[in-house]
Amino acid sequence: MSENFRHILENVKQLNSRERALMAHIIIASLESVSDEDVDKAWAEIAEKRFTDLINGQVKPVHWEQIKQDIVK
């Protein structure tokens, strides 16, 4: 383990949870060297369709607490 890594590891413990989450996001994003525009476009299309279905009443919303309970079952 490098000295730089040890230094960062010790200092990250002093950050609050929001700052640590941001740090994790930045590190993970730095690993993603190429953005696949087709994937981003596909996710956007799915999100738009789901939103439209919700607004038009074609699907019913489910509360997050219910989703978590269903996952545990």
N, CA, C and O atoms as a Maestro MAE file, in Angstrom:
{
 s_m_m2io_version
 :::
 2.0.0
}

f_m_ct {
 s_m_title
 :::
 protein
 m_atom[292] {
  # First column is atom index #
  i_m_mmod_type
  r_m_x_coord
  r_m_y_coord
  r_m_z_coord
  i_m_residue_number
  s_m_chain_name
  s_m_pdb_residue_name
  s_m_pdb_atom_name
  i_m_atomic_number
  :::
  1 25 0.851 -1.163 0.000 1 A "MET " " N  " 7
  2 3 0.000 0.000 0.000 1 A "MET " " CA " 6
  3 2 0.905 1.238 0.000 1 A "MET " " C  " 6
  4 15 1.825 1.343 0.812 1 A "MET " " O  " 8
  5 25 0.636 2.163 -0.912 2 A "SER " " N  " 7
  6 3 1.474 3.356 -1.017 2 A "SER " " CA " 6
  7 2 1.191 4.322 0.140 2 A "SER " " C  " 6
  8 15 0.148 4.255 0.790 2 A "SER " " O  " 8
  9 25 2.121 5.190 0.367 3 A "GLU " " N  " 7
  10 3 1.965 6.209 1.413 3 A "GLU " " CA " 6
  11 2 0.803 7.142 1.082 3 A "GLU " " C  " 6
  12 15 0.051 7.542 1.970 3 A "GLU " " O  " 8
  13 25 0.660 7.485 -0.191 4 A "ASN " " N  " 7
  14 3 -0.461 8.343 -0.599 4 A "ASN " " CA " 6
  15 2 -1.799 7.682 -0.272 4 A "ASN " " C  " 6
  16 15 -2.718 8.329 0.229 4 A "ASN " " O  " 8
  17 25 -1.893 6.389 -0.562 5 A "PHE " " N  " 7
  18 3 -3.126 5.664 -0.282 5 A "PHE " " CA " 6
  19 2 -3.413 5.639 1.216 5 A "PHE " " C  " 6
  20 15 -4.547 5.874 1.634 5 A "PHE " " O  " 8
  21 25 -2.405 5.360 2.016 6 A "ARG " " N  " 7
  22 3 -2.578 5.355 3.482 6 A "ARG " " CA " 6
  23 2 -3.062 6.709 3.978 6 A "ARG " " C  " 6
  24 15 -3.955 6.795 4.820 6 A "ARG " " O  " 8
  25 25 -2.462 7.759 3.444 7 A "HIS " " N  " 7
  26 3 -2.821 9.128 3.845 7 A "HIS " " CA " 6
  27 2 -4.301 9.405 3.515 7 A "HIS " " C  " 6
  28 15 -5.046 9.927 4.345 7 A "HIS " " O  " 8
  29 25 -4.704 9.050 2.300 8 A "ILE " " N  " 7
  30 3 -6.099 9.267 1.891 8 A "ILE " " CA " 6
  31 2 -7.037 8.429 2.743 8 A "ILE " " C  " 6
  32 15 -8.080 8.918 3.176 8 A "ILE " " O  " 8
  33 25 -6.687 7.191 2.985 9 A "LEU " " N  " 7
  34 3 -7.515 6.293 3.781 9 A "LEU " " CA " 6
  35 2 -7.733 6.834 5.195 9 A "LEU " " C  " 6
  36 15 -8.848 6.785 5.713 9 A "LEU " " O  " 8
  37 25 -6.697 7.338 5.805 10 A "GLU " " N  " 7
  38 3 -6.824 7.911 7.147 10 A "GLU " " CA " 6
  39 2 -7.692 9.171 7.137 10 A "GLU " " C  " 6
  40 15 -8.510 9.373 8.034 10 A "GLU " " O  " 8
  41 25 -7.511 10.010 6.123 11 A "ASN " " N  " 7
  42 3 -8.250 11.265 6.066 11 A "ASN " " CA " 6
  43 2 -9.705 11.090 5.665 11 A "ASN " " C  " 6
  44 15 -10.559 11.878 6.072 11 A "ASN " " O  " 8
  45 25 -9.995 10.069 4.873 12 A "VAL " " N  " 7
  46 3 -11.371 9.863 4.445 12 A "VAL " " CA " 6
  47 2 -12.262 9.519 5.641 12 A "VAL " " C  " 6
  48 15 -13.464 9.783 5.617 12 A "VAL " " O  " 8
  49 25 -11.686 8.944 6.661 13 A "LYS " " N  " 7
  50 3 -12.450 8.601 7.866 13 A "LYS " " CA " 6
  51 2 -12.966 9.841 8.586 13 A "LYS " " C  " 6
  52 15 -13.910 9.756 9.370 13 A "LYS " " O  " 8
  53 25 -12.357 10.978 8.325 14 A "GLN " " N  " 7
  54 3 -12.763 12.231 8.974 14 A "GLN " " CA " 6
  55 2 -13.891 12.930 8.221 14 A "GLN " " C  " 6
  56 15 -14.465 13.893 8.729 14 A "GLN " " O  " 8
  57 25 -14.211 12.463 7.029 15 A "LEU " " N  " 7
  58 3 -15.284 13.070 6.245 15 A "LEU " " CA " 6
  59 2 -16.642 12.594 6.738 15 A "LEU " " C  " 6
  60 15 -16.768 11.497 7.282 15 A "LEU " " O  " 8
  61 25 -17.657 13.429 6.544 16 A "ASN " " N  " 7
  62 3 -19.009 12.987 6.896 16 A "ASN " " CA " 6
  63 2 -19.515 12.054 5.797 16 A "ASN " " C  " 6
  64 15 -18.866 11.914 4.760 16 A "ASN " " O  " 8
  65 25 -20.647 11.426 6.008 17 A "SER " " N  " 7
  66 3 -21.133 10.402 5.075 17 A "SER " " CA " 6
  67 2 -21.413 10.982 3.690 17 A "SER " " C  " 6
  68 15 -21.188 10.308 2.685 17 A "SER " " O  " 8
  69 25 -21.887 12.183 3.623 18 A "ARG " " N  " 7
  70 3 -22.158 12.808 2.316 18 A "ARG " " CA " 6
  71 2 -20.854 13.033 1.545 18 A "ARG " " C  " 6
  72 15 -20.794 12.791 0.340 18 A "ARG " " O  " 8
  73 25 -19.824 13.493 2.235 19 A "GLU " " N  " 7
  74 3 -18.533 13.719 1.603 19 A "GLU " " CA " 6
  75 2 -17.897 12.402 1.163 19 A "GLU " " C  " 6
  76 15 -17.277 12.337 0.101 19 A "GLU " " O  " 8
  77 25 -18.048 11.345 1.980 20 A "ARG " " N  " 7
  78 3 -17.513 10.039 1.594 20 A "ARG " " CA " 6
  79 2 -18.235 9.490 0.371 20 A "ARG " " C  " 6
  80 15 -17.616 8.890 -0.507 20 A "ARG " " O  " 8
  81 25 -19.549 9.698 0.318 21 A "ALA " " N  " 7
  82 3 -20.322 9.247 -0.840 21 A "ALA " " CA " 6
  83 2 -19.861 9.979 -2.098 21 A "ALA " " C  " 6
  84 15 -19.717 9.365 -3.155 21 A "ALA " " O  " 8
  85 25 -19.631 11.269 -1.992 22 A "LEU " " N  " 7
  86 3 -19.148 12.037 -3.130 22 A "LEU " " CA " 6
  87 2 -17.767 11.538 -3.552 22 A "LEU " " C  " 6
  88 15 -17.490 11.400 -4.743 22 A "LEU " " O  " 8
  89 25 -16.919 11.273 -2.591 23 A "MET " " N  " 7
  90 3 -15.575 10.755 -2.880 23 A "MET " " CA " 6
  91 2 -15.681 9.420 -3.611 23 A "MET " " C  " 6
  92 15 -14.970 9.191 -4.589 23 A "MET " " O  " 8
  93 25 -16.557 8.544 -3.146 24 A "ALA " " N  " 7
  94 3 -16.738 7.244 -3.793 24 A "ALA " " CA " 6
  95 2 -17.230 7.424 -5.226 24 A "ALA " " C  " 6
  96 15 -16.758 6.747 -6.139 24 A "ALA " " O  " 8
  97 25 -18.165 8.325 -5.419 25 A "HIS " " N  " 7
  98 3 -18.693 8.589 -6.754 25 A "HIS " " CA " 6
  99 2 -17.583 9.074 -7.689 25 A "HIS " " C  " 6
  100 15 -17.478 8.616 -8.827 25 A "HIS " " O  " 8
  101 25 -16.774 9.983 -7.211 26 A "ILE " " N  " 7
  102 3 -15.684 10.529 -8.025 26 A "ILE " " CA " 6
  103 2 -14.688 9.431 -8.393 26 A "ILE " " C  " 6
  104 15 -14.229 9.358 -9.534 26 A "ILE " " O  " 8
  105 25 -14.358 8.586 -7.430 27 A "ILE " " N  " 7
  106 3 -13.408 7.501 -7.701 27 A "ILE " " CA " 6
  107 2 -13.985 6.521 -8.715 27 A "ILE " " C  " 6
  108 15 -13.294 6.121 -9.653 27 A "ILE " " O  " 8
  109 25 -15.238 6.134 -8.537 28 A "ILE " " N  " 7
  110 3 -15.861 5.194 -9.467 28 A "ILE " " CA " 6
  111 2 -15.971 5.806 -10.859 28 A "ILE " " C  " 6
  112 15 -15.706 5.139 -11.859 28 A "ILE " " O  " 8
  113 25 -16.362 7.076 -10.918 29 A "ALA " " N  " 7
  114 3 -16.480 7.747 -12.214 29 A "ALA " " CA " 6
  115 2 -15.130 7.825 -12.919 29 A "ALA " " C  " 6
  116 15 -15.062 7.771 -14.147 29 A "ALA " " O  " 8
  117 25 -14.068 7.951 -12.149 30 A "SER " " N  " 7
  118 3 -12.743 8.037 -12.765 30 A "SER " " CA " 6
  119 2 -12.329 6.709 -13.397 30 A "SER " " C  " 6
  120 15 -11.449 6.686 -14.258 30 A "SER " " O  " 8
  121 25 -12.949 5.607 -12.985 31 A "LEU " " N  " 7
  122 3 -12.637 4.299 -13.553 31 A "LEU " " CA " 6
  123 2 -13.342 4.074 -14.888 31 A "LEU " " C  " 6
  124 15 -12.921 3.246 -15.694 31 A "LEU " " O  " 8
  125 25 -14.404 4.812 -15.104 32 A "GLU " " N  " 7
  126 3 -15.181 4.681 -16.332 32 A "GLU " " CA " 6
  127 2 -14.563 5.573 -17.400 32 A "GLU " " C  " 6
  128 15 -14.843 6.770 -17.461 32 A "GLU " " O  " 8
  129 25 -13.733 4.989 -18.229 33 A "SER " " N  " 7
  130 3 -12.978 5.776 -19.190 33 A "SER " " CA " 6
  131 2 -13.808 6.211 -20.393 33 A "SER " " C  " 6
  132 15 -13.567 7.278 -20.957 33 A "SER " " O  " 8
  133 25 -14.783 5.394 -20.790 34 A "VAL " " N  " 7
  134 3 -15.562 5.715 -21.973 34 A "VAL " " CA " 6
  135 2 -17.045 5.628 -21.625 34 A "VAL " " C  " 6
  136 15 -17.501 4.653 -21.028 34 A "VAL " " O  " 8
  137 25 -17.779 6.652 -22.003 35 A "SER " " N  " 7
  138 3 -19.224 6.643 -21.791 35 A "SER " " CA " 6
  139 2 -19.886 6.094 -23.044 35 A "SER " " C  " 6
  140 15 -19.612 6.551 -24.153 35 A "SER " " O  " 8
  141 25 -20.731 5.143 -22.867 36 A "ASP " " N  " 7
  142 3 -21.438 4.555 -23.996 36 A "ASP " " CA " 6
  143 2 -22.738 5.319 -24.203 36 A "ASP " " C  " 6
  144 15 -23.695 5.151 -23.447 36 A "ASP " " O  " 8
  145 25 -22.765 6.164 -25.239 37 A "GLU " " N  " 7
  146 3 -23.932 7.011 -25.489 37 A "GLU " " CA " 6
  147 2 -25.183 6.189 -25.767 37 A "GLU " " C  " 6
  148 15 -26.287 6.612 -25.425 37 A "GLU " " O  " 8
  149 25 -25.025 5.017 -26.383 38 A "ASP " " N  " 7
  150 3 -26.183 4.170 -26.667 38 A "ASP " " CA " 6
  151 2 -26.837 3.684 -25.383 38 A "ASP " " C  " 6
  152 15 -28.063 3.610 -25.295 38 A "ASP " " O  " 8
  153 25 -26.027 3.355 -24.395 39 A "VAL " " N  " 7
  154 3 -26.561 2.901 -23.108 39 A "VAL " " CA " 6
  155 2 -27.289 4.051 -22.419 39 A "VAL " " C  " 6
  156 15 -28.395 3.872 -21.909 39 A "VAL " " O  " 8
  157 25 -26.667 5.231 -22.405 40 A "ASP " " N  " 7
  158 3 -27.301 6.401 -21.794 40 A "ASP " " CA " 6
  159 2 -28.630 6.718 -22.479 40 A "ASP " " C  " 6
  160 15 -29.617 7.030 -21.812 40 A "ASP " " O  " 8
  161 25 -28.655 6.638 -23.795 41 A "LYS " " N  " 7
  162 3 -29.876 6.913 -24.550 41 A "LYS " " CA " 6
  163 2 -30.961 5.884 -24.226 41 A "LYS " " C  " 6
  164 15 -32.130 6.233 -24.063 41 A "LYS " " O  " 8
  165 25 -30.560 4.611 -24.134 42 A "ALA " " N  " 7
  166 3 -31.520 3.549 -23.827 42 A "ALA " " CA " 6
  167 2 -32.129 3.742 -22.443 42 A "ALA " " C  " 6
  168 15 -33.337 3.583 -22.271 42 A "ALA " " O  " 8
  169 25 -31.297 4.084 -21.451 43 A "TRP " " N  " 7
  170 3 -31.814 4.319 -20.099 43 A "TRP " " CA " 6
  171 2 -32.759 5.515 -20.082 43 A "TRP " " C  " 6
  172 15 -33.785 5.482 -19.402 43 A "TRP " " O  " 8
  173 25 -32.425 6.569 -20.822 44 A "ALA " " N  " 7
  174 3 -33.285 7.751 -20.882 44 A "ALA " " CA " 6
  175 2 -34.637 7.401 -21.493 44 A "ALA " " C  " 6
  176 15 -35.672 7.865 -21.016 44 A "ALA " " O  " 8
  177 25 -34.633 6.585 -22.547 45 A "GLU " " N  " 7
  178 3 -35.885 6.170 -23.179 45 A "GLU " " CA " 6
  179 2 -36.744 5.346 -22.225 45 A "GLU " " C  " 6
  180 15 -37.960 5.530 -22.163 45 A "GLU " " O  " 8
  181 25 -36.116 4.443 -21.486 46 A "ILE " " N  " 7
  182 3 -36.854 3.625 -20.511 46 A "ILE " " CA " 6
  183 2 -37.453 4.514 -19.425 46 A "ILE " " C  " 6
  184 15 -38.617 4.354 -19.058 46 A "ILE " " O  " 8
  185 25 -36.663 5.444 -18.917 47 A "ALA " " N  " 7
  186 3 -37.141 6.343 -17.856 47 A "ALA " " CA " 6
  187 2 -38.312 7.188 -18.347 47 A "ALA " " C  " 6
  188 15 -39.294 7.363 -17.626 47 A "ALA " " O  " 8
  189 25 -38.213 7.711 -19.567 48 A "GLU " " N  " 7
  190 3 -39.295 8.526 -20.120 48 A "GLU " " CA " 6
  191 2 -40.569 7.707 -20.292 48 A "GLU " " C  " 6
  192 15 -41.661 8.188 -19.992 48 A "GLU " " O  " 8
  193 25 -40.435 6.465 -20.777 49 A "LYS " " N  " 7
  194 3 -41.616 5.607 -20.954 49 A "LYS " " CA " 6
  195 2 -42.261 5.292 -19.606 49 A "LYS " " C  " 6
  196 15 -43.484 5.347 -19.473 49 A "LYS " " O  " 8
  197 25 -41.451 4.967 -18.617 50 A "ARG " " N  " 7
  198 3 -42.002 4.655 -17.295 50 A "ARG " " CA " 6
  199 2 -42.699 5.866 -16.692 50 A "ARG " " C  " 6
  200 15 -43.750 5.734 -16.065 50 A "ARG " " O  " 8
  201 25 -42.115 7.043 -16.882 51 A "PHE " " N  " 7
  202 3 -42.728 8.272 -16.361 51 A "PHE " " CA " 6
  203 2 -44.063 8.523 -17.059 51 A "PHE " " C  " 6
  204 15 -45.055 8.847 -16.406 51 A "PHE " " O  " 8
  205 25 -44.091 8.375 -18.383 52 A "THR " " N  " 7
  206 3 -45.326 8.571 -19.143 52 A "THR " " CA " 6
  207 2 -46.387 7.576 -18.698 52 A "THR " " C  " 6
  208 15 -47.546 7.947 -18.516 52 A "THR " " O  " 8
  209 25 -46.001 6.314 -18.522 53 A "ASP " " N  " 7
  210 3 -46.943 5.295 -18.046 53 A "ASP " " CA " 6
  211 2 -47.508 5.665 -16.682 53 A "ASP " " C  " 6
  212 15 -48.695 5.458 -16.427 53 A "ASP " " O  " 8
  213 25 -46.685 6.201 -15.817 54 A "LEU " " N  " 7
  214 3 -47.127 6.606 -14.482 54 A "LEU " " CA " 6
  215 2 -48.110 7.768 -14.565 54 A "LEU " " C  " 6
  216 15 -49.164 7.740 -13.929 54 A "LEU " " O  " 8
  217 25 -47.770 8.779 -15.339 55 A "ILE " " N  " 7
  218 3 -48.622 9.960 -15.480 55 A "ILE " " CA " 6
  219 2 -49.958 9.601 -16.111 55 A "ILE " " C  " 6
  220 15 -50.991 10.143 -15.718 55 A "ILE " " O  " 8
  221 25 -49.954 8.696 -17.082 56 A "ASN " " N  " 7
  222 3 -51.184 8.297 -17.779 56 A "ASN " " CA " 6
  223 2 -52.004 7.278 -17.004 56 A "ASN " " C  " 6
  224 15 -53.080 6.883 -17.453 56 A "ASN " " O  " 8
  225 25 -51.512 6.845 -15.840 57 A "GLY " " N  " 7
  226 3 -52.255 5.902 -15.015 57 A "GLY " " CA " 6
  227 2 -52.158 4.465 -15.487 57 A "GLY " " C  " 6
  228 15 -52.921 3.615 -15.029 57 A "GLY " " O  " 8
  229 25 -51.237 4.177 -16.392 58 A "GLN " " N  " 7
  230 3 -51.091 2.814 -16.883 58 A "GLN " " CA " 6
  231 2 -50.405 1.913 -15.860 58 A "GLN " " C  " 6
  232 15 -50.554 0.692 -15.908 58 A "GLN " " O  " 8
  233 25 -49.658 2.508 -14.942 59 A "VAL " " N  " 7
  234 3 -49.043 1.775 -13.839 59 A "VAL " " CA " 6
  235 2 -49.307 2.540 -12.552 59 A "VAL " " C  " 6
  236 15 -49.534 3.749 -12.570 59 A "VAL " " O  " 8
  237 25 -49.276 1.827 -11.444 60 A "LYS " " N  " 7
  238 3 -49.481 2.462 -10.145 60 A "LYS " " CA " 6
  239 2 -48.140 2.620 -9.449 60 A "LYS " " C  " 6
  240 15 -47.289 1.734 -9.531 60 A "LYS " " O  " 8
  241 25 -47.943 3.746 -8.762 61 A "PRO " " N  " 7
  242 3 -46.687 3.925 -8.027 61 A "PRO " " CA " 6
  243 2 -46.619 2.967 -6.838 61 A "PRO " " C  " 6
  244 15 -47.643 2.589 -6.268 61 A "PRO " " O  " 8
  245 25 -45.405 2.587 -6.478 62 A "VAL " " N  " 7
  246 3 -45.180 1.724 -5.326 62 A "VAL " " CA " 6
  247 2 -44.234 2.458 -4.387 62 A "VAL " " C  " 6
  248 15 -43.187 2.952 -4.807 62 A "VAL " " O  " 8
  249 25 -44.606 2.525 -3.120 63 A "HIS " " N  " 7
  250 3 -43.790 3.221 -2.128 63 A "HIS " " CA " 6
  251 2 -42.492 2.466 -1.893 63 A "HIS " " C  " 6
  252 15 -42.476 1.235 -1.907 63 A "HIS " " O  " 8
  253 25 -41.412 3.191 -1.678 64 A "TRP " " N  " 7
  254 3 -40.089 2.607 -1.468 64 A "TRP " " CA " 6
  255 2 -40.091 1.598 -0.329 64 A "TRP " " C  " 6
  256 15 -39.420 0.570 -0.430 64 A "TRP " " O  " 8
  257 25 -40.815 1.854 0.739 65 A "GLU " " N  " 7
  258 3 -40.872 0.911 1.863 65 A "GLU " " CA " 6
  259 2 -41.440 -0.436 1.417 65 A "GLU " " C  " 6
  260 15 -40.977 -1.484 1.868 65 A "GLU " " O  " 8
  261 25 -42.438 -0.411 0.535 66 A "GLN " " N  " 7
  262 3 -43.027 -1.653 0.032 66 A "GLN " " CA " 6
  263 2 -42.019 -2.410 -0.826 66 A "GLN " " C  " 6
  264 15 -41.925 -3.635 -0.741 66 A "GLN " " O  " 8
  265 25 -41.268 -1.690 -1.649 67 A "ILE " " N  " 7
  266 3 -40.254 -2.321 -2.496 67 A "ILE " " CA " 6
  267 2 -39.216 -3.031 -1.632 67 A "ILE " " C  " 6
  268 15 -38.842 -4.169 -1.914 67 A "ILE " " O  " 8
  269 25 -38.750 -2.354 -0.572 68 A "LYS " " N  " 7
  270 3 -37.759 -2.961 0.317 68 A "LYS " " CA " 6
  271 2 -38.324 -4.211 0.976 68 A "LYS " " C  " 6
  272 15 -37.621 -5.214 1.099 68 A "LYS " " O  " 8
  273 25 -39.580 -4.167 1.399 69 A "GLN " " N  " 7
  274 3 -40.198 -5.346 2.017 69 A "GLN " " CA " 6
  275 2 -40.295 -6.496 1.035 69 A "GLN " " C  " 6
  276 15 -40.059 -7.649 1.397 69 A "GLN " " O  " 8
  277 25 -40.642 -6.187 -0.211 70 A "ASP " " N  " 7
  278 3 -40.764 -7.227 -1.232 70 A "ASP " " CA " 6
  279 2 -39.419 -7.882 -1.529 70 A "ASP " " C  " 6
  280 15 -39.360 -9.078 -1.813 70 A "ASP " " O  " 8
  281 25 -38.340 -7.107 -1.464 71 A "ILE " " N  " 7
  282 3 -37.008 -7.642 -1.730 71 A "ILE " " CA " 6
  283 2 -36.600 -8.631 -0.637 71 A "ILE " " C  " 6
  284 15 -35.968 -9.648 -0.923 71 A "ILE " " O  " 8
  285 25 -36.953 -8.339 0.588 72 A "VAL " " N  " 7
  286 3 -36.581 -9.180 1.720 72 A "VAL " " CA " 6
  287 2 -37.322 -10.521 1.689 72 A "VAL " " C  " 6
  288 15 -36.801 -11.529 2.168 72 A "VAL " " O  " 8
  289 25 -38.510 -10.533 1.140 73 A "LYS " " N  " 7
  290 3 -39.324 -11.757 1.118 73 A "LYS " " CA " 6
  291 2 -38.701 -12.851 0.319 73 A "LYS " " C  " 6
  292 15 -39.269 -13.937 0.210 73 A "LYS " " O  " 8
  :::
 }
 m_bond[291] {
  # First column is bond index #
  i_m_from
  i_m_to
  i_m_order
  :::
  1 1 2 1
  2 2 3 1
  3 3 4 2
  4 3 5 1
  5 5 6 1
  6 6 7 1
  7 7 8 2
  8 7 9 1
  9 9 10 1
  10 10 11 1
  11 11 12 2
  12 11 13 1
  13 13 14 1
  14 14 15 1
  15 15 16 2
  16 15 17 1
  17 17 18 1
  18 18 19 1
  19 19 20 2
  20 19 21 1
  21 21 22 1
  22 22 23 1
  23 23 24 2
  24 23 25 1
  25 25 26 1
  26 26 27 1
  27 27 28 2
  28 27 29 1
  29 29 30 1
  30 30 31 1
  31 31 32 2
  32 31 33 1
  33 33 34 1
  34 34 35 1
  35 35 36 2
  36 35 37 1
  37 37 38 1
  38 38 39 1
  39 39 40 2
  40 39 41 1
  41 41 42 1
  42 42 43 1
  43 43 44 2
  44 43 45 1
  45 45 46 1
  46 46 47 1
  47 47 48 2
  48 47 49 1
  49 49 50 1
  50 50 51 1
  51 51 52 2
  52 51 53 1
  53 53 54 1
  54 54 55 1
  55 55 56 2
  56 55 57 1
  57 57 58 1
  58 58 59 1
  59 59 60 2
  60 59 61 1
  61 61 62 1
  62 62 63 1
  63 63 64 2
  64 63 65 1
  65 65 66 1
  66 66 67 1
  67 67 68 2
  68 67 69 1
  69 69 70 1
  70 70 71 1
  71 71 72 2
  72 71 73 1
  73 73 74 1
  74 74 75 1
  75 75 76 2
  76 75 77 1
  77 77 78 1
  78 78 79 1
  79 79 80 2
  80 79 81 1
  81 81 82 1
  82 82 83 1
  83 83 84 2
  84 83 85 1
  85 85 86 1
  86 86 87 1
  87 87 88 2
  88 87 89 1
  89 89 90 1
  90 90 91 1
  91 91 92 2
  92 91 93 1
  93 93 94 1
  94 94 95 1
  95 95 96 2
  96 95 97 1
  97 97 98 1
  98 98 99 1
  99 99 100 2
  100 99 101 1
  101 101 102 1
  102 102 103 1
  103 103 104 2
  104 103 105 1
  105 105 106 1
  106 106 107 1
  107 107 108 2
  108 107 109 1
  109 109 110 1
  110 110 111 1
  111 111 112 2
  112 111 113 1
  113 113 114 1
  114 114 115 1
  115 115 116 2
  116 115 117 1
  117 117 118 1
  118 118 119 1
  119 119 120 2
  120 119 121 1
  121 121 122 1
  122 122 123 1
  123 123 124 2
  124 123 125 1
  125 125 126 1
  126 126 127 1
  127 127 128 2
  128 127 129 1
  129 129 130 1
  130 130 131 1
  131 131 132 2
  132 131 133 1
  133 133 134 1
  134 134 135 1
  135 135 136 2
  136 135 137 1
  137 137 138 1
  138 138 139 1
  139 139 140 2
  140 139 141 1
  141 141 142 1
  142 142 143 1
  143 143 144 2
  144 143 145 1
  145 145 146 1
  146 146 147 1
  147 147 148 2
  148 147 149 1
  149 149 150 1
  150 150 151 1
  151 151 152 2
  152 151 153 1
  153 153 154 1
  154 154 155 1
  155 155 156 2
  156 155 157 1
  157 157 158 1
  158 158 159 1
  159 159 160 2
  160 159 161 1
  161 161 162 1
  162 162 163 1
  163 163 164 2
  164 163 165 1
  165 165 166 1
  166 166 167 1
  167 167 168 2
  168 167 169 1
  169 169 170 1
  170 170 171 1
  171 171 172 2
  172 171 173 1
  173 173 174 1
  174 174 175 1
  175 175 176 2
  176 175 177 1
  177 177 178 1
  178 178 179 1
  179 179 180 2
  180 179 181 1
  181 181 182 1
  182 182 183 1
  183 183 184 2
  184 183 185 1
  185 185 186 1
  186 186 187 1
  187 187 188 2
  188 187 189 1
  189 189 190 1
  190 190 191 1
  191 191 192 2
  192 191 193 1
  193 193 194 1
  194 194 195 1
  195 195 196 2
  196 195 197 1
  197 197 198 1
  198 198 199 1
  199 199 200 2
  200 199 201 1
  201 201 202 1
  202 202 203 1
  203 203 204 2
  204 203 205 1
  205 205 206 1
  206 206 207 1
  207 207 208 2
  208 207 209 1
  209 209 210 1
  210 210 211 1
  211 211 212 2
  212 211 213 1
  213 213 214 1
  214 214 215 1
  215 215 216 2
  216 215 217 1
  217 217 218 1
  218 218 219 1
  219 219 220 2
  220 219 221 1
  221 221 222 1
  222 222 223 1
  223 223 224 2
  224 223 225 1
  225 225 226 1
  226 226 227 1
  227 227 228 2
  228 227 229 1
  229 229 230 1
  230 230 231 1
  231 231 232 2
  232 231 233 1
  233 233 234 1
  234 234 235 1
  235 235 236 2
  236 235 237 1
  237 237 238 1
  238 238 239 1
  239 239 240 2
  240 239 241 1
  241 241 242 1
  242 242 243 1
  243 243 244 2
  244 243 245 1
  245 245 246 1
  246 246 247 1
  247 247 248 2
  248 247 249 1
  249 249 250 1
  250 250 251 1
  251 251 252 2
  252 251 253 1
  253 253 254 1
  254 254 255 1
  255 255 256 2
  256 255 257 1
  257 257 258 1
  258 258 259 1
  259 259 260 2
  260 259 261 1
  261 261 262 1
  262 262 263 1
  263 263 264 2
  264 263 265 1
  265 265 266 1
  266 266 267 1
  267 267 268 2
  268 267 269 1
  269 269 270 1
  270 270 271 1
  271 271 272 2
  272 271 273 1
  273 273 274 1
  274 274 275 1
  275 275 276 2
  276 275 277 1
  277 277 278 1
  278 278 279 1
  279 279 280 2
  280 279 281 1
  281 281 282 1
  282 282 283 1
  283 283 284 2
  284 283 285 1
  285 285 286 1
  286 286 287 1
  287 287 288 2
  288 287 289 1
  289 289 290 1
  290 290 291 1
  291 291 292 2
  :::
 }
}
